[in-house]
Structure formats: structure tokens, C-alpha cells
Amino acid sequence: SEGGVLKEGFLVKRGHIVHNWKVRWFILRQNMLLYYKLEGGRRVTPPKGRILLDGCTIICPCLEYENRPLLIKLKTQTSAEYFLEACSREERDAWAFEITGAIHAGQPGKVQQLHILKNSFKLPPHISLHRIVDKMRDSSSGIRPSPNMEQGSTYKKTFIGSSLVDWLISNSFAASRLEAVTLASMLLEENFLRPVGTRSMGAIRSGDLAEQFLDDSTALYTFAESYKKKISPKEEISLSTMDLSGTVIKQGYLAKQGHKRKNWKVRRFVLRRDPAFLHYYDPSKEDNKPVGGFSLRGSLVSALEDNGVPTGVKGNVQGNLFKVITKDDTHYYIQASSKAERAEWIEAIKQLT
């Protein structure tokens, strides 16, 4: 069917311009692969991007990244390259099978022309966003924030969108205004800059990366505070190799509520037996070390109510939730992406408690 969903689920995607890895929710349709950002366990619409499958080639297995053996590589008609990582070999092969089918079934005439310009901009490999921001903040050659008015309000320490575009071009970080806007959008997305005032805040909600930053003399921006703060090293979690020595029973991407900040993040969960442990990994990290985990001995697992937000859950997260309470009474709130998936996980965990 033309509009039907052929497959959907989490995959980890390599960033287009900055090569960092982020979890996105993918939906495969007959002629395109759409991907969405997640906030609080929910898809943010419109989609963050789309990959047109007409004339696309698929490479699977793809072994270009040593630490990420489960990749699928897609190369579009306009030579844009996408790297997508699955959580298991079975899942990778299932995606590759469905995408291959969709590529060959699409009729060329129906597919809109790709925005060639938008996909053709790549940051030169020797330049990092950090380097650009350091130069922007340089007291002599950088951008000087100053008070600016927008709709009757004065905002201190800001700069206007079009002056940042000028600065990026004059410092040879971008060759055209379109490239500079794409680059500025990356700086926003990576939290180096933040929008100030109505105009620039409104544009952030636009779906297209190239339209999130405004090349405009009324749109205001400032340096994000988070850039100045020193990031405190996370306490190292020491997990003995013994805990990780069991046989893998099940693995997959699930959303998990954080303990301190209560924010929802997608993690790759791995269930092992003998000894029975559930570990979770940050899919955006290169190293294959768990960011957390717990023993399942003496733990309780249960599904949570599907209507309304259950007690203990923060944010508007509903549906397909379950909870694991460990022997030492730590509560883990986890969200599967379907009822069936939740049932499978609960069943698998119960066997080991």
C-alpha cells in the first residue's frame, strides 16, 4: 500500500554533518524512510528528516565502523550517505530485507526530487563545531553579543541571525548563505547556541534542519550557557566482568526514565542469564560499556496501567510502560514501543527473577 507502514522502530543514526550517533524512531514506507526525534517517550512531529528510496543503494553488512558492526549503509541518488545501526543482527537483517524490498518496489516517477543542496553540505573533516564556537567567542575576531530589541523587549548579550551568517562566510566556515544557515542550525541542535525571543524560538519548531536557524535581522540568538559550564565527569560505574559473563537472552532498544532528572532516554537493553542481569547501554557512545545495570535475583517486574500517566512516571509518557523493582528497592521505569514488545520483555525478565 502506498501510505502503509512497512516497518518501524528505533535505529541509531549517524549525524549528517557532525558525525555523532543519535537514536531516532524510523518509519519505513513504500518510497521513503522517515525518522523522528523522541521527547519524553513520544515522537516529535513533523519528522526530523526523510530518506528517499528511489535509486537508493543499500550496503549490508557495512563494516566501515569497527565499534559498530551492525550497520546498514544507504546511499541516495544524490550520493548522500546514511549509516543506521540496529540493536541486533536479526533486527539489522530484518530492516535490510524490508528496505531492499521498498527500494525495488518504488516507481521513480512518484518520488519528489531530493533537495540536492541541503544534503550536499558537509563540514570539512578538520573543522569541529567546538573550534567554530571557540572562534566565535574570541574577543578580537569573534561575534560581539550586544543588547538587541525584538517586539518591544530588549535582550542583553545577543546577536542577530544574519550577522552570524555573515561571520561564518567571512571566516570561511561556509561558502554560501545556505551552507552557513545549515551550519548555524547544527550549532543550535548541538546546544552551542540558543534562540532568544519570539522569531527565533518559533523557527526551532520547523521540521527542516535548514530552516531552524533564521538568516534574518530580527531573529536573535545567544551563546548557550551549557557551553561555559565545565561538564562534571559522571561517576564511573564499576560493573564486574562477572555480571556481564552470562548468556544473552534478549536485547533491544527501550526508553528508560532517568533516576535523578527523570528524563526519558533510549537505551540498548541486554538481558543475560547465569548470572541474571539486565544492563543498559548508551547507543550514542562508541565504547561498548554499560551505563547501568542490575541483578534480577529477587526483583519484581510488572506492566503499568495504559490509560493516563502512572504514579512515578514524569512527563506525558503513556502506554507500553513497565516497571522493574530490584531486590534493594530501586524502581526502574521502562517503555517498550508496542504492547507485544512489552509482553515479551516482561515474560523474559520473569523467567530470570
C-alpha positions as CSV (number, residue, x, y, z in Angstrom):
1,S,0.0,0.0,0.0
2,E,1.2,3.5,-0.9
3,G,0.8,5.0,2.5
4,G,1.3,1.9,4.6
5,V,4.0,1.4,7.2
6,L,6.3,-1.5,6.2
7,K,8.4,-1.4,9.4
8,E,9.0,0.9,12.3
9,G,11.3,1.0,15.3
10,F,14.4,2.6,16.8
11,L,17.7,2.8,15.0
12,V,20.8,4.7,15.8
13,K,21.7,7.2,13.1
14,R,25.0,8.9,12.3
15,G,24.7,12.7,12.1
16,H,24.8,14.1,8.6
17,I,27.2,17.0,9.3
18,V,28.6,16.3,12.7
19,H,29.3,12.6,12.8
20,N,27.7,11.8,16.2
21,W,25.3,9.0,16.8
22,K,21.7,9.6,17.9
23,V,18.7,7.3,18.4
24,R,15.8,8.1,16.1
25,W,12.4,6.4,15.6
26,F,12.3,5.2,11.9
27,I,9.2,4.5,9.8
28,L,9.6,2.7,6.5
29,R,7.0,3.4,3.8
30,Q,7.0,2.3,0.2
31,N,9.0,5.2,-1.1
32,M,10.8,6.7,1.8
33,L,12.3,6.2,5.3
34,L,11.2,8.8,7.8
35,Y,12.9,9.5,11.1
36,Y,11.7,11.3,14.2
37,K,13.3,12.7,17.3
38,L,11.9,11.5,20.6
39,E,11.0,13.6,23.6
40,G,9.6,12.0,26.8
41,G,8.9,8.8,25.1
42,R,6.9,10.4,22.3
43,R,7.6,11.1,18.6
44,V,8.1,14.8,17.8
45,T,6.3,15.7,14.6
46,P,7.0,16.7,11.9
47,P,9.7,14.1,11.1
48,K,13.3,15.3,11.6
49,G,14.2,14.0,8.1
50,R,13.4,11.7,5.3
51,I,15.5,9.4,3.1
52,L,14.0,9.0,-0.4
53,L,14.5,5.4,-1.5
54,D,14.1,5.8,-5.3
55,G,17.5,5.0,-6.8
56,C,19.0,4.3,-3.4
57,T,21.6,1.6,-2.9
58,I,21.9,-0.4,0.3
59,I,25.1,-1.9,1.7
60,C,24.6,-4.5,4.4
61,P,26.7,-5.7,6.2
62,C,28.6,-2.5,6.4
63,L,31.9,-2.6,8.2
64,E,33.2,0.9,8.0
65,Y,33.0,1.5,11.8
66,E,34.9,-1.0,13.8
67,N,32.9,-0.4,17.0
68,R,29.6,-0.5,15.3
69,P,29.4,-3.9,13.5
70,L,25.6,-3.9,13.0
71,L,25.3,-1.1,10.4
72,I,23.2,-0.6,7.3
73,K,24.5,2.0,4.9
74,L,22.2,3.8,2.4
75,K,23.4,5.8,-0.5
76,T,20.8,8.0,-2.1
77,Q,20.6,9.0,-5.8
78,T,22.3,12.3,-4.8
79,S,25.1,10.4,-3.1
80,A,24.1,11.4,0.4
81,E,25.2,8.6,2.8
82,Y,23.2,7.4,5.8
83,F,24.6,5.0,8.4
84,L,21.9,3.2,10.6
85,E,22.7,0.9,13.4
86,A,20.4,-1.8,14.7
87,C,20.4,-3.4,18.2
88,S,21.0,-7.0,17.0
89,R,22.0,-8.9,13.9
90,E,18.4,-10.2,13.5
91,E,17.0,-6.7,13.7
92,R,19.6,-5.4,11.2
93,D,18.8,-8.1,8.7
94,A,15.0,-7.6,9.1
95,W,15.4,-3.8,8.4
96,A,17.8,-4.5,5.4
97,F,15.3,-7.0,3.9
98,E,12.4,-4.6,4.2
99,I,14.4,-1.6,2.9
100,T,15.7,-3.6,-0.1
101,G,12.1,-4.6,-0.9
102,A,10.9,-1.0,-0.7
103,I,13.8,0.3,-2.9
104,H,12.9,-2.1,-5.7
105,A,9.2,-1.5,-5.5
106,G,9.2,2.3,-5.7
107,Q,8.2,3.9,-9.0
108,P,10.7,6.5,-10.0
109,G,8.1,9.0,-11.3
110,K,6.3,9.4,-8.0
111,V,9.3,10.3,-5.9
112,Q,9.9,14.1,-5.4
113,Q,13.3,15.4,-6.3
114,L,15.7,15.5,-3.3
115,H,16.8,18.9,-2.1
116,I,20.2,18.4,-3.5
117,L,21.7,21.5,-2.0
118,K,20.5,20.6,1.5
119,N,22.2,17.2,1.5
120,S,25.4,18.2,-0.2
121,F,26.9,20.3,2.6
122,K,29.5,18.6,4.7
123,L,31.6,20.2,7.4
124,P,35.3,19.8,6.4
125,P,36.8,17.0,8.4
126,H,39.4,19.2,10.1
127,I,36.8,21.6,11.5
128,S,34.8,20.8,14.6
129,L,31.8,22.7,15.9
130,H,33.9,23.3,19.1
131,R,36.5,25.1,17.1
132,I,33.9,27.3,15.4
133,V,32.4,28.3,18.7
134,D,35.8,29.0,20.2
135,K,36.5,31.3,17.3
136,M,33.0,32.9,17.7
137,R,33.8,33.7,21.3
138,D,37.2,35.1,20.6
139,S,37.3,38.7,21.9
140,S,39.0,40.2,18.9
141,S,37.8,38.3,15.9
142,G,34.6,36.7,17.2
143,I,31.0,37.8,17.4
144,R,30.3,40.5,20.0
145,P,27.0,40.0,21.7
146,S,25.2,43.2,22.5
147,P,21.7,44.4,23.6
148,N,19.1,43.9,20.9
149,M,15.4,44.8,20.7
150,E,12.7,42.4,19.5
151,Q,9.0,43.3,19.6
152,G,9.4,45.9,22.3
153,S,11.7,43.8,24.6
154,T,15.4,44.3,25.0
155,Y,17.6,41.2,25.2
156,K,21.1,41.6,26.6
157,K,24.1,39.8,25.1
158,T,22.5,38.6,21.8
159,F,23.4,38.7,18.1
160,I,21.2,38.7,15.1
161,G,20.8,35.7,12.8
162,S,22.0,37.4,9.6
163,S,25.2,38.7,11.3
164,L,26.2,35.2,12.3
165,V,25.6,34.0,8.7
166,D,27.9,36.9,7.5
167,W,30.5,36.0,10.1
168,L,30.6,32.3,9.2
169,I,31.0,33.2,5.5
170,S,33.7,35.8,6.1
171,N,35.6,33.3,8.3
172,S,35.5,30.7,5.5
173,F,33.5,28.2,7.6
174,A,30.8,28.2,4.9
175,A,30.8,29.1,1.2
176,S,27.2,30.3,0.8
177,R,24.3,31.6,3.0
178,L,22.6,28.3,2.7
179,E,25.6,26.5,4.0
180,A,26.0,29.0,6.8
181,V,22.3,28.5,7.8
182,T,22.8,24.7,7.9
183,L,25.9,25.1,10.0
184,A,24.2,27.6,12.4
185,S,21.3,25.1,12.7
186,M,23.8,22.4,13.7
187,L,25.2,24.8,16.4
188,L,21.6,25.2,17.7
189,E,20.9,21.5,17.6
190,E,24.1,20.7,19.5
191,N,23.2,23.3,22.1
192,F,26.1,25.7,21.4
193,L,23.7,28.5,20.6
194,R,20.2,29.1,21.8
195,P,17.3,31.1,20.3
196,V,16.1,34.3,22.2
197,G,12.7,35.9,21.6
198,T,9.7,35.0,19.5
199,R,11.0,34.9,16.0
200,S,14.0,32.6,16.6
201,M,12.1,30.4,19.1
202,G,9.3,29.9,16.6
203,A,11.6,28.7,13.8
204,I,13.1,25.9,16.0
205,R,9.8,24.1,15.8
206,S,10.2,23.9,12.0
207,G,10.8,20.3,10.8
208,D,13.6,21.0,8.4
209,L,17.2,21.4,9.8
210,A,17.9,24.0,7.1
211,E,15.0,26.2,8.3
212,Q,15.6,26.1,12.1
213,F,18.1,29.0,12.0
214,L,16.9,32.3,10.6
215,D,19.1,34.3,8.3
216,D,17.2,37.4,9.4
217,S,17.9,40.7,11.1
218,T,15.0,40.3,13.6
219,A,15.9,36.8,14.8
220,L,18.1,36.9,18.0
221,Y,20.5,34.2,19.3
222,T,22.9,33.9,22.2
223,F,25.6,31.5,23.3
224,A,24.1,28.7,25.3
225,E,25.1,28.7,29.0
226,S,25.9,25.0,28.9
227,Y,28.9,25.8,26.7
228,K,30.6,27.7,29.5
229,K,29.9,25.2,32.3
230,K,32.6,22.6,32.9
231,I,31.0,19.2,32.5
232,S,31.5,17.1,35.6
233,P,32.7,13.7,34.8
234,K,30.0,11.1,35.5
235,E,30.7,8.8,38.4
236,E,32.3,5.7,36.8
237,I,30.0,2.8,37.2
238,S,32.1,-0.2,38.1
239,L,30.4,-3.4,36.8
240,S,32.4,-6.5,37.3
241,T,33.1,-8.7,34.3
242,M,31.3,-11.4,36.1
243,D,28.0,-9.6,35.8
244,L,28.5,-9.4,32.0
245,S,29.5,-13.0,31.6
246,G,26.0,-14.5,31.3
247,T,24.4,-15.8,28.1
248,V,22.5,-13.1,26.2
249,I,18.8,-14.0,26.2
250,K,17.3,-10.8,24.6
251,Q,18.3,-7.3,23.5
252,G,16.6,-4.3,22.1
253,Y,16.1,-0.5,22.3
254,L,13.8,0.6,25.1
255,A,13.1,4.1,26.6
256,K,14.1,4.5,30.3
257,Q,13.3,7.2,32.8
258,G,16.4,8.7,34.4
259,H,16.7,8.3,38.2
260,K,17.7,11.9,39.1
261,R,16.5,14.1,36.3
262,K,13.5,11.8,35.4
263,N,14.1,12.5,31.7
264,W,13.4,9.7,29.1
265,K,16.3,8.3,27.1
266,V,16.5,5.4,24.6
267,R,19.0,2.8,25.7
268,R,20.0,-0.6,24.3
269,F,18.9,-3.2,26.9
270,V,20.7,-6.5,27.2
271,L,19.2,-9.4,29.2
272,R,21.6,-12.1,30.4
273,R,21.2,-15.3,32.4
274,D,23.7,-17.2,34.6
275,P,24.1,-14.7,36.3
276,A,20.7,-13.0,35.6
277,F,21.3,-9.3,34.9
278,L,19.7,-6.5,32.9
279,H,22.3,-4.0,31.6
280,Y,21.7,-0.9,29.5
281,Y,24.0,0.9,27.1
282,D,24.0,4.4,25.6
283,P,23.7,3.9,21.9
284,S,25.3,7.2,21.1
285,K,28.6,6.1,22.7
286,E,31.4,4.3,20.9
287,D,32.6,2.1,23.8
288,N,30.6,-1.0,24.5
289,K,30.4,-0.4,28.2
290,P,27.1,-0.5,30.0
291,V,26.0,2.8,31.6
292,G,24.0,0.9,34.2
293,G,22.6,-2.5,35.1
294,F,21.2,-4.6,38.0
295,S,20.8,-8.1,39.2
296,L,17.4,-9.7,38.5
297,R,17.5,-12.0,41.5
298,G,14.6,-11.2,43.8
299,S,13.3,-8.5,41.6
300,L,9.7,-7.8,40.6
301,V,8.5,-6.9,37.1
302,S,5.0,-5.6,36.1
303,A,3.2,-3.8,33.4
304,L,1.8,-0.4,34.2
305,E,-1.7,1.0,33.5
306,D,-2.1,2.1,29.9
307,N,-4.5,5.0,30.3
308,G,-3.2,8.1,31.9
309,V,0.3,8.6,33.4
310,P,1.1,6.1,36.1
311,T,2.5,7.1,39.5
312,G,6.3,7.6,39.5
313,V,6.3,8.5,35.8
314,K,7.2,12.0,34.9
315,G,6.2,13.8,31.7
316,N,3.4,12.9,29.4
317,V,4.6,9.4,28.8
318,Q,1.8,6.8,28.3
319,G,1.4,3.4,27.0
320,N,3.5,0.2,26.9
321,L,5.2,1.0,30.2
322,F,6.6,-1.5,32.7
323,K,8.4,-1.3,36.0
324,V,11.2,-3.4,37.5
325,I,11.8,-3.2,41.2
326,T,15.1,-4.6,42.3
327,K,15.9,-6.5,45.5
328,D,17.3,-3.3,47.0
329,D,14.0,-1.5,46.1
330,T,15.3,0.6,43.2
331,H,12.5,1.4,40.7
332,Y,13.2,1.3,37.0
333,Y,10.5,2.7,34.7
334,I,10.8,1.4,31.1
335,Q,8.8,2.0,27.9
336,A,8.5,-0.5,25.1
337,S,7.4,0.6,21.6
338,S,4.4,-1.8,21.5
339,K,2.2,-3.9,23.7
340,A,3.6,-7.1,22.2
341,E,7.2,-6.0,22.8
342,R,6.4,-5.1,26.4
343,A,4.8,-8.5,27.0
344,E,7.9,-10.2,25.5
345,W,10.3,-8.3,27.8
346,I,8.2,-8.9,30.9
347,E,8.0,-12.6,30.2
348,A,11.7,-12.9,29.5
349,I,12.6,-11.0,32.7
350,K,10.1,-13.0,34.8
351,Q,11.9,-16.2,33.8
352,L,15.0,-14.9,35.5
353,T,13.7,-13.4,38.7
